[in-house]
Amino acid sequence: MNYFFVYVTTLGTLWVRDSGEYRALTYQAYNSGKTYLNNIAQDKENIGKKLAVVLDLDETVLDNSAFAAWKAVNHKLFDSKDWERWVKAEEATEVPGSIDFIKTAKELGMEVFYVSNREASLTKPTIENLKKIGALFADEEHVLCKTTTSNKAPRLKSIEDKGYKIVLLGGDNLNDFDSVVHHKLNIDRKNHVEDMKDEYGTKFIVLPNPEYGGFDSGIIDGYYKLSTSEKIEARKKIIKPWDGK
C-alpha cells in the first residue's frame, strides 16, 4: 500500500470526523435547504400538490466515516464484502443537520424519499439504521436502493410517476442531482455546474465529502480499471502542482 495514498485518505477522514468546519458546512447546506423548502411551501403554485424531497443516503444522511477510518488505519481499499458487513452492522451516524431538515420537510407537508446506490439487498439494514438515527420516512416505500443501474434518473422518475413534484434534491455527488454527469469526466462535471449554478443552494443542496465520489473516477477515462499505484500517478498528474521554482 502506498503511504501517500493512506495519508491522503486518513486526512480526509479526520476532517469529516473531527473538524468543526465539516459540521459547519453540513449545517449550512441543510439550513439553506430549510429556507428553500419554506419558500416552496408558501408558493401558491404548490398548494394542493404532492411535494417530494429526495435525499441521497451515504454522506448525505448517513455518516460512514467510522468505516472510512477503519479502512484507513488498516490500509484497506474499498471492498464490497467489507462494505456489506458495515451496512449490516447498522452503525452509521447522522450527518449533522439532516434529521432536523427531514423533520422540517414533514412539518411543511412534504414527503422525503431516499434514493441510494446501496444495493437493494441491503435495503432492510439500511432502513433499520435510518430508524436508529431518528430519520422519518424510513420504510420500503421511501427508501429506493439500486437494482439494475447506479443511474438515479429511473428512480426519480418513479417518484414523479406517483404524482409527486420533486422540489429539492440533496446529495454529496453531482450524480445525485442530474444523470447527465453520470460517468463523465471532471471537466464536463465542472461545466455542468456552471450551467446549473443558480440551482445550488436552492433546489440542489450539496453535502461535503472529501473521501470518495464521482470526482475520483472523473479524473481520466478508465480510472477504475487502473491499479492503486496507477491511480495515484494519475492523481499526481491531474493536480498540476507548483514546480517549486
Backbone bond lengths (Angstrom), bond angles and torsions (degrees), N, CA, C in turn:
res aa  C-N    CA-C-N  psi(-1)  N-CA   C-N-CA  omega(-1)  CA-C   N-CA-C  phi
1 M - - - 1.469 - - 1.534 109.48 -
2 N 1.295 116.77 129.66 1.456 122.22 179.21 1.531 109.65 -73.97
3 Y 1.354 117.22 126.38 1.466 119.82 -173.84 1.521 112.84 -74.17
4 F 1.323 117.66 -19.81 1.469 120.24 171.54 1.518 109.49 -63.02
5 F 1.323 115.52 -43.85 1.467 121.92 179.02 1.530 110.23 -62.05
6 V 1.340 116.39 -45.64 1.468 121.13 -179.50 1.521 110.73 -63.12
7 Y 1.339 116.76 -43.18 1.459 120.51 -178.18 1.522 111.19 -61.38
8 V 1.323 117.69 -46.88 1.461 121.44 -178.89 1.522 110.47 -63.45
9 T 1.332 116.21 -42.67 1.464 120.52 179.09 1.526 110.62 -62.17
10 T 1.327 117.07 -44.88 1.458 121.51 -179.28 1.525 111.57 -64.11
11 L 1.331 116.64 -40.83 1.458 120.38 -178.41 1.528 111.14 -63.30
12 G 1.326 116.98 -43.35 1.465 120.23 178.60 1.514 111.92 -63.39
13 T 1.341 115.95 -39.92 1.465 120.38 179.47 1.518 111.24 -68.15
14 L 1.334 116.86 -40.48 1.469 120.59 176.68 1.525 111.10 -60.22
15 W 1.329 116.34 -39.62 1.465 120.57 -179.94 1.526 110.43 -61.66
16 V 1.326 116.42 -43.43 1.466 120.09 179.45 1.523 111.07 -66.97
17 R 1.316 116.93 -43.02 1.463 120.52 -172.71 1.524 113.87 -80.90
18 D 1.350 117.22 -25.37 1.461 117.47 -168.38 1.524 115.87 -126.76
19 S 1.336 118.22 -12.13 1.462 118.14 -174.37 1.528 112.79 -90.28
20 G 1.326 114.81 146.05 1.461 119.70 172.59 1.518 111.19 -70.89
21 E 1.344 116.39 -28.50 1.460 120.48 -178.29 1.531 111.99 -63.29
22 Y 1.339 115.91 -39.37 1.467 118.61 178.08 1.523 110.80 -60.32
23 R 1.333 116.39 -47.84 1.465 120.24 -179.69 1.534 110.73 -63.62
24 A 1.325 116.09 -38.83 1.459 119.27 179.22 1.525 110.93 -60.35
25 L 1.329 116.53 -40.39 1.460 120.50 -178.62 1.531 112.43 -70.47
26 T 1.338 117.33 -37.55 1.464 118.00 178.40 1.528 110.67 -69.01
27 Y 1.332 117.23 -40.24 1.467 119.77 175.96 1.525 110.36 -63.92
28 Q 1.319 116.74 -40.86 1.456 120.57 179.32 1.523 110.66 -59.97
29 A 1.330 116.50 -44.86 1.467 120.84 180.00 1.528 110.74 -61.65
30 Y 1.320 116.27 -48.19 1.467 119.16 -176.66 1.527 112.44 -73.65
31 N 1.314 117.87 -31.09 1.470 119.14 175.17 1.526 110.94 -65.06
32 S 1.337 116.73 -41.53 1.464 119.34 177.60 1.523 109.83 -65.76
33 G 1.334 115.80 -35.06 1.462 119.67 177.38 1.519 112.40 -64.23
34 K 1.332 116.71 -41.04 1.473 120.06 178.88 1.528 111.05 -64.78
35 T 1.321 116.36 -40.26 1.465 120.16 178.04 1.525 110.29 -60.72
36 Y 1.313 116.09 -44.21 1.465 120.45 -179.83 1.530 111.22 -64.95
37 L 1.329 117.34 -41.86 1.466 120.22 179.18 1.521 111.49 -62.27
38 N 1.312 116.49 -40.29 1.469 119.48 177.27 1.515 111.27 -61.65
39 N 1.322 116.96 -39.91 1.467 120.20 177.42 1.518 111.19 -65.77
40 I 1.323 116.21 -41.21 1.470 120.88 179.49 1.526 110.70 -62.97
41 A 1.330 116.03 -42.07 1.465 120.65 -178.40 1.521 112.03 -63.83
42 Q 1.334 117.34 -28.45 1.459 121.51 -178.92 1.530 113.38 -88.40
43 D 1.321 116.19 -7.26 1.469 120.87 -179.70 1.530 109.30 -73.44
44 K 1.315 117.36 122.67 1.466 121.71 -176.82 1.527 112.22 -59.37
45 E 1.325 116.85 -27.39 1.461 120.60 179.98 1.525 112.68 -65.92
46 N 1.335 116.57 -18.98 1.469 120.10 -176.51 1.528 113.39 -100.23
47 I 1.312 117.29 -3.18 1.473 120.74 -179.90 1.530 109.72 -63.56
48 G 1.320 115.69 127.30 1.455 121.18 178.53 1.511 114.58 85.18
49 K 1.321 117.75 -4.08 1.463 120.81 -179.63 1.526 111.06 -92.87
50 K 1.329 114.96 153.62 1.466 121.04 175.40 1.529 107.65 -84.20
51 L 1.326 116.13 108.92 1.452 121.07 -176.06 1.532 110.75 -101.62
52 A 1.327 115.75 135.66 1.465 120.79 -178.24 1.526 111.17 -124.56
53 V 1.318 114.21 142.78 1.460 123.03 170.89 1.520 106.66 -110.69
54 V 1.317 117.26 132.79 1.468 121.44 -179.90 1.525 109.45 -114.55
55 L 1.318 115.40 125.48 1.464 121.11 178.83 1.522 110.52 -122.33
56 D 1.317 115.84 139.06 1.451 121.73 165.59 1.532 106.18 -67.86
57 L 1.324 117.52 169.90 1.462 119.41 178.66 1.530 113.65 -105.84
58 D 1.320 116.81 -62.95 1.459 120.16 -172.30 1.527 112.01 -70.50
59 E 1.327 114.23 123.40 1.467 123.86 -176.64 1.525 112.61 67.10
60 T 1.328 116.35 13.89 1.461 122.03 173.63 1.522 109.76 -120.78
61 V 1.322 116.88 -46.93 1.463 123.20 173.86 1.527 109.76 -117.19
62 L 1.321 115.86 -41.63 1.464 121.64 -179.66 1.528 110.91 -100.90
63 D 1.323 116.16 124.20 1.461 123.44 179.54 1.531 108.99 -92.99
64 N 1.345 115.98 111.70 1.459 121.73 -178.48 1.528 112.57 -101.45
65 S 1.314 117.48 21.49 1.467 119.61 -174.18 1.526 112.79 -65.44
66 A 1.325 118.38 -23.24 1.469 119.68 175.96 1.530 109.83 -65.78
67 F 1.325 116.50 -38.09 1.465 120.73 176.48 1.519 109.98 -67.16
68 A 1.331 116.67 -41.87 1.463 120.59 177.75 1.527 110.73 -61.92
69 A 1.326 116.38 -38.92 1.463 120.69 178.66 1.522 110.76 -65.33
70 W 1.320 116.27 -41.00 1.473 120.88 177.30 1.522 110.74 -59.68
71 K 1.329 116.57 -42.92 1.467 120.31 177.93 1.531 110.74 -63.48
72 A 1.322 115.57 -43.94 1.472 119.86 -175.87 1.528 112.03 -63.09
73 V 1.323 117.04 -48.19 1.469 119.18 -175.79 1.526 111.74 -73.40
74 N 1.335 116.93 -20.06 1.460 120.64 178.28 1.528 112.54 -101.17
75 H 1.353 115.74 8.09 1.472 122.13 178.11 1.525 111.31 54.03
76 K 1.326 116.09 47.06 1.457 120.98 -178.27 1.519 111.34 -110.04
77 L 1.331 115.80 142.48 1.450 121.54 170.07 1.523 107.94 -87.00
78 F 1.322 116.60 172.42 1.453 119.25 178.86 1.521 110.30 -64.39
79 D 1.316 115.94 135.91 1.460 122.86 176.23 1.521 107.68 -138.47
80 S 1.316 117.10 129.60 1.469 120.99 -174.74 1.526 112.49 -61.79
81 K 1.333 117.30 -30.76 1.468 119.15 179.33 1.533 110.76 -71.01
82 D 1.335 116.17 -40.25 1.470 119.55 175.84 1.528 109.81 -63.42
83 W 1.337 116.06 -42.77 1.460 120.63 179.47 1.521 111.46 -61.07
84 E 1.319 116.68 -41.78 1.464 120.82 178.81 1.525 110.93 -62.50
85 R 1.332 116.85 -41.69 1.468 119.87 177.55 1.521 110.72 -61.63
86 W 1.341 116.32 -41.26 1.459 121.10 179.16 1.532 110.88 -63.31
87 V 1.313 117.71 -47.55 1.464 121.03 -178.94 1.526 110.40 -61.24
88 K 1.314 116.91 -42.89 1.464 120.91 -178.71 1.529 112.21 -70.07
89 A 1.319 117.04 -19.38 1.468 119.75 175.67 1.530 111.19 -73.00
90 E 1.342 116.96 -20.47 1.469 123.18 176.89 1.530 111.93 57.00
91 E 1.338 116.42 43.36 1.461 120.58 -175.79 1.525 114.19 -111.95
92 A 1.329 117.61 7.47 1.468 119.45 176.07 1.525 108.80 -64.73
93 T 1.320 116.74 144.08 1.456 121.64 -178.97 1.532 110.14 -104.55
94 E 1.317 115.93 178.45 1.470 120.84 -178.18 1.525 111.82 -77.75
95 V 1.313 116.47 133.38 1.456 119.67 166.52 1.527 106.06 -68.69
96 P 1.341 118.84 124.68 1.468 121.44 -174.21 1.527 112.88 -51.81
97 G 1.323 115.06 128.57 1.453 121.49 177.73 1.516 114.77 95.21
98 S 1.329 117.44 -17.34 1.464 119.99 -173.19 1.534 113.06 -68.39
99 I 1.323 117.24 -43.01 1.472 119.33 -175.91 1.527 110.45 -68.24
100 D 1.302 117.25 -40.53 1.466 120.59 177.45 1.527 110.32 -63.01
101 F 1.318 117.07 -38.25 1.461 121.70 177.82 1.528 110.82 -63.58
102 I 1.321 116.46 -44.45 1.466 121.04 179.67 1.530 110.64 -62.39
103 K 1.329 116.07 -40.63 1.470 120.15 178.03 1.522 110.64 -63.51
104 T 1.324 116.99 -39.65 1.464 120.95 177.78 1.519 110.54 -61.43
105 A 1.342 116.76 -43.68 1.464 120.54 178.80 1.524 110.70 -58.31
106 K 1.332 117.26 -44.32 1.460 120.24 180.00 1.526 111.41 -65.64
107 E 1.326 116.47 -42.02 1.468 120.73 179.13 1.525 111.73 -60.13
108 L 1.327 116.50 -28.38 1.467 121.49 179.63 1.524 112.06 -88.34
109 G 1.339 115.78 5.07 1.460 119.97 176.93 1.515 114.71 85.22
110 M 1.313 117.11 17.55 1.464 121.68 -179.24 1.526 110.48 -102.85
111 E 1.328 115.87 156.88 1.451 121.26 175.42 1.527 109.26 -106.82
112 V 1.332 115.66 146.69 1.464 120.83 -179.50 1.526 109.19 -110.55
113 F 1.327 115.37 127.64 1.461 121.97 174.93 1.523 108.76 -112.96
114 Y 1.327 115.75 139.98 1.454 121.50 178.66 1.526 108.14 -106.67
115 V 1.313 116.89 112.95 1.463 121.52 -179.83 1.525 107.68 -108.72
116 S 1.334 115.26 106.83 1.466 121.16 -170.01 1.526 111.14 -124.22
117 N 1.330 115.74 151.25 1.461 119.68 173.79 1.523 112.66 -95.77
118 R 1.330 115.17 21.48 1.464 118.13 163.95 1.529 106.97 -67.47
119 E 1.338 116.15 147.86 1.458 119.25 179.87 1.528 110.38 -63.95
120 A 1.328 116.11 145.51 1.462 120.99 -179.04 1.527 111.79 -58.64
121 S 1.333 116.94 -28.81 1.468 120.86 179.08 1.524 112.22 -65.62
122 L 1.348 116.42 -14.51 1.466 120.98 -179.64 1.526 112.40 -103.36
123 T 1.323 116.20 14.75 1.464 120.44 -177.52 1.527 112.05 -61.89
124 K 1.325 117.25 -44.65 1.469 119.95 -176.21 1.527 112.72 -61.22
125 P 1.350 119.98 -53.86 1.473 118.57 178.64 1.528 112.35 -64.14
126 T 1.334 116.90 -27.99 1.458 119.94 176.90 1.522 110.60 -65.19
127 I 1.329 116.33 -44.50 1.462 121.04 177.98 1.529 110.50 -61.70
128 E 1.324 116.40 -42.86 1.466 120.00 -179.82 1.527 111.06 -64.55
129 N 1.323 117.12 -38.65 1.460 120.26 177.73 1.524 110.47 -64.86
130 L 1.340 116.76 -41.35 1.465 120.30 177.18 1.525 111.29 -60.52
131 K 1.314 116.64 -40.83 1.467 120.29 178.52 1.530 110.58 -63.39
132 K 1.330 116.53 -38.51 1.467 120.57 -178.74 1.526 112.29 -62.29
133 I 1.333 117.34 -33.41 1.466 119.32 -179.06 1.529 111.86 -92.52
134 G 1.340 116.45 3.15 1.461 120.17 174.95 1.516 115.04 87.65
135 A 1.335 117.12 18.93 1.463 119.94 -179.83 1.524 111.07 -74.70
136 L 1.327 116.36 132.97 1.465 121.57 175.31 1.532 109.20 -80.02
137 F 1.317 117.04 164.62 1.462 124.00 178.98 1.531 111.89 62.13
138 A 1.325 117.02 30.57 1.466 120.93 -179.76 1.527 109.41 -89.06
139 D 1.329 116.14 81.59 1.458 121.65 178.93 1.525 108.86 -151.70
140 E 1.332 116.29 173.23 1.462 120.53 -174.42 1.525 112.94 -67.10
141 E 1.321 118.05 -23.26 1.457 120.36 177.33 1.520 111.59 -70.20
142 H 1.316 116.22 -34.12 1.465 120.30 -172.83 1.527 114.40 -104.76
143 V 1.328 118.20 -10.47 1.464 121.52 178.37 1.525 108.44 -105.17
144 L 1.334 116.02 106.80 1.464 121.69 -174.61 1.528 109.34 -111.08
145 C 1.322 115.50 98.42 1.463 120.56 -179.53 1.529 110.70 -90.83
146 K 1.311 115.63 174.65 1.469 121.60 -175.35 1.516 111.79 -73.44
147 T 1.325 115.91 134.55 1.461 120.83 174.25 1.529 109.68 -112.07
148 T 1.336 116.45 -72.63 1.465 119.79 -176.04 1.523 114.17 -106.49
149 T 1.328 118.17 -20.23 1.464 120.47 -176.54 1.520 111.59 -146.33
150 S 1.340 115.14 147.99 1.463 120.09 176.15 1.528 111.49 -82.43
151 N 1.329 116.93 -9.52 1.460 121.53 174.94 1.531 108.01 -69.11
152 K 1.319 116.57 122.53 1.466 119.99 -173.67 1.527 113.84 -84.43
153 A 1.315 117.76 -8.92 1.464 121.14 -176.22 1.531 113.52 -54.28
154 P 1.348 120.11 -45.68 1.465 119.43 179.51 1.522 113.63 -61.18
155 R 1.327 116.64 -35.99 1.468 119.35 -179.98 1.525 111.12 -73.99
156 L 1.316 117.21 -34.87 1.463 119.71 174.84 1.527 109.89 -64.24
157 K 1.321 116.08 -40.17 1.465 120.04 179.29 1.526 111.00 -65.46
158 S 1.351 116.30 -35.17 1.462 119.29 179.82 1.529 111.18 -63.82
159 I 1.333 116.65 -31.43 1.471 120.91 176.21 1.525 109.57 -69.81
160 E 1.323 116.38 -44.99 1.471 120.83 179.01 1.518 111.02 -64.77
161 D 1.329 116.95 -33.96 1.462 120.66 179.40 1.527 112.56 -66.16
162 K 1.327 116.14 -18.81 1.469 120.60 176.48 1.525 111.76 -86.56
163 G 1.317 116.00 4.24 1.463 120.22 176.54 1.508 115.19 97.25
164 Y 1.336 117.62 8.46 1.458 121.04 -179.42 1.527 111.38 -88.61
165 K 1.310 115.47 147.75 1.456 122.21 169.78 1.519 106.83 -104.80
166 I 1.332 117.12 116.77 1.460 121.27 179.71 1.525 108.64 -79.07
167 V 1.322 115.39 116.26 1.472 119.45 -174.35 1.525 112.87 -102.77
168 L 1.336 117.30 -17.73 1.467 119.95 -178.94 1.514 109.33 -155.27
169 L 1.328 115.87 141.50 1.459 122.17 173.87 1.521 109.08 -123.92
170 G 1.330 116.51 137.17 1.460 121.34 177.93 1.515 110.32 -125.04
171 G 1.334 116.72 138.53 1.453 120.00 179.25 1.516 111.99 -171.19
172 D 1.325 115.86 177.53 1.459 121.27 179.89 1.524 111.57 -112.68
173 N 1.327 116.47 4.26 1.455 122.32 -174.42 1.526 108.25 -137.40
174 L 1.314 118.18 138.39 1.471 119.80 179.97 1.522 112.21 -57.07
175 N 1.326 116.67 -27.73 1.462 120.53 178.26 1.526 112.12 -62.60
176 D 1.334 116.80 -20.69 1.465 120.54 179.42 1.524 112.15 -72.25
177 F 1.324 116.59 -16.78 1.463 120.95 -174.43 1.523 113.53 -107.32
178 D 1.319 116.77 -33.76 1.460 119.21 -175.43 1.523 109.54 -153.06
179 S 1.320 116.76 124.05 1.465 121.60 -178.18 1.521 112.27 -69.11
180 V 1.332 117.77 -12.47 1.461 121.31 -179.81 1.530 111.63 -58.94
181 V 1.343 116.67 -31.29 1.461 120.09 -177.17 1.526 113.06 -92.04
182 H 1.324 117.62 2.91 1.457 122.57 -178.04 1.533 109.85 -59.25
183 H 1.339 116.56 119.70 1.472 123.63 179.80 1.537 113.36 63.63
184 K 1.308 117.47 25.93 1.465 121.07 178.51 1.532 110.51 -93.68
185 L 1.346 116.13 159.19 1.449 120.83 176.32 1.526 110.38 -73.43
186 N 1.332 116.45 160.71 1.459 120.74 -174.91 1.524 113.45 -62.08
187 I 1.322 117.75 -32.70 1.465 118.83 178.12 1.520 110.58 -63.10
188 D 1.326 116.62 -38.81 1.461 120.57 177.36 1.520 111.04 -69.64
189 R 1.316 116.42 -37.07 1.463 121.25 179.36 1.528 110.74 -65.73
190 K 1.332 115.78 -42.43 1.469 119.54 179.22 1.529 111.32 -67.00
191 N 1.318 116.78 -40.20 1.467 120.06 177.82 1.526 111.34 -63.41
192 H 1.326 115.87 -36.65 1.467 120.02 178.46 1.528 110.74 -65.22
193 V 1.325 115.86 -39.92 1.470 119.67 177.65 1.519 110.36 -61.39
194 E 1.320 117.07 -41.42 1.469 120.13 177.98 1.527 110.63 -61.00
195 D 1.319 116.28 -40.08 1.467 120.13 179.91 1.529 111.89 -67.07
196 M 1.346 116.38 -30.44 1.466 121.54 -174.16 1.524 112.27 -109.95
197 K 1.324 118.70 18.26 1.469 121.82 -169.80 1.521 113.75 -58.28
198 D 1.313 118.90 -29.15 1.461 120.43 -178.51 1.530 112.85 -73.78
199 E 1.334 116.61 -13.11 1.473 120.23 179.95 1.533 111.81 -84.24
200 Y 1.337 116.56 -21.14 1.465 119.43 -176.53 1.524 110.95 -79.91
201 G 1.327 114.38 129.00 1.461 120.01 -173.63 1.513 111.56 91.68
202 T 1.334 116.23 -4.47 1.474 121.69 176.12 1.532 107.35 -123.85
203 K 1.332 116.85 -95.85 1.465 119.33 -179.03 1.523 112.05 -69.37
204 F 1.333 117.75 -29.56 1.457 122.23 179.71 1.531 109.65 -110.54
205 I 1.333 118.22 127.58 1.459 121.07 171.66 1.533 108.15 -118.77
206 V 1.326 115.32 129.78 1.460 121.26 -174.47 1.521 110.34 -109.27
207 L 1.326 116.12 129.35 1.464 122.06 176.79 1.527 109.39 -97.29
208 P 1.337 118.42 142.87 1.466 121.10 -178.22 1.523 112.63 -72.23
209 N 1.328 116.17 136.01 1.460 121.18 176.57 1.528 109.30 -150.47
210 P 1.342 117.58 97.66 1.471 121.00 -179.66 1.524 113.01 -87.10
211 E 1.326 117.56 2.35 1.464 120.42 -170.15 1.527 113.95 -92.14
212 Y 1.334 117.85 -36.94 1.463 120.79 -178.87 1.527 108.57 -164.63
213 G 1.340 115.91 170.76 1.459 118.91 177.08 1.517 112.41 149.83
214 G 1.322 115.60 -177.52 1.450 121.20 -178.59 1.514 113.48 -63.66
215 F 1.343 116.71 -21.96 1.468 120.04 178.52 1.527 110.88 -63.68
216 D 1.341 116.80 -29.84 1.462 121.13 -178.38 1.528 110.09 -69.49
217 S 1.329 116.57 -52.11 1.466 119.66 179.87 1.519 111.94 -70.18
218 G 1.344 116.44 -15.88 1.455 120.90 -179.74 1.521 114.24 -80.34
219 I 1.330 117.68 0.73 1.460 121.38 -178.44 1.533 110.96 -63.71
220 I 1.333 115.89 -53.15 1.463 121.08 178.46 1.523 109.06 -147.08
221 D 1.331 116.33 160.94 1.469 120.40 174.33 1.522 109.84 -61.85
222 G 1.336 115.88 140.29 1.455 120.97 176.82 1.511 114.88 72.88
223 Y 1.322 117.01 22.33 1.465 121.56 -175.08 1.524 112.58 -55.66
224 Y 1.324 117.49 -44.78 1.461 119.90 -175.14 1.525 113.60 -72.64
225 K 1.326 117.68 -8.20 1.462 120.90 176.10 1.525 111.53 -87.40
226 L 1.330 116.63 -7.93 1.463 121.20 -177.93 1.524 111.77 -80.95
227 S 1.316 115.85 155.08 1.468 121.11 172.60 1.525 107.98 -73.91
228 T 1.325 116.31 169.57 1.459 120.42 179.07 1.522 111.20 -59.00
229 S 1.339 117.30 -45.53 1.463 120.16 -179.29 1.519 111.62 -64.74
230 E 1.335 117.11 -35.83 1.466 121.14 178.36 1.534 110.76 -68.52
231 K 1.327 116.26 -36.58 1.468 120.07 176.95 1.524 110.62 -64.14
232 I 1.329 115.87 -41.20 1.465 120.39 179.62 1.524 110.37 -63.15
233 E 1.318 116.83 -43.70 1.466 120.69 178.49 1.523 110.92 -63.62
234 A 1.331 116.41 -38.89 1.467 120.38 178.33 1.521 110.58 -63.47
235 R 1.320 116.94 -39.70 1.465 121.41 178.68 1.530 110.75 -65.13
236 K 1.331 116.10 -42.48 1.468 120.18 -179.17 1.532 110.81 -62.39
237 K 1.327 116.61 -37.89 1.465 120.40 -178.48 1.523 111.57 -71.03
238 I 1.325 116.49 -41.03 1.463 120.24 -174.20 1.519 112.47 -76.38
239 I 1.335 117.90 -21.59 1.469 120.46 -174.84 1.533 112.56 -74.25
240 K 1.327 117.07 -16.67 1.468 123.14 176.26 1.536 112.18 53.40
241 P 1.319 116.69 69.12 1.473 120.62 -176.55 1.524 113.15 -73.86
242 W 1.303 115.61 159.68 1.464 122.84 170.81 1.520 108.65 -62.17
243 D 1.312 117.46 140.76 1.460 120.33 -176.67 1.532 112.49 -81.43
244 G 1.329 117.37 -6.24 1.459 120.96 175.65 1.510 114.74 83.41
245 K 1.313 118.40 1.19 1.481 121.30 -177.72 1.522 111.81 -92.72
